[in-house]
Amino acid sequence: MPEVLYIRKGTGRPRKDFPLDLCLSLRAKGYSYEMIAWKLRQMGYDVSKWTVMRRLRIHEKGRDL
């Protein structure tokens, strides 16, 4: 009997919401990912520098959903 592959969509953690336009403007001014994450945490968003980096890279590739 052939093996059936199940494709899971929508699994994993939901994306964190934070102002992407602010991240883009800070990045354009030369801020590091760590500094952008620090500023967002001051504003009440619980994000890491890796989350900021990943989201900006996705946006640059045009895959921002």
HELIX and SHEET records of a PDB file:
HELIX    1   1 LEU A   20  ALA A   28  1                                   9    
HELIX    2   2 TYR A   33  GLN A   42  1                                  10    
HELIX    3   3 LYS A   49  GLU A   60  1                                  12    
END                                                                             
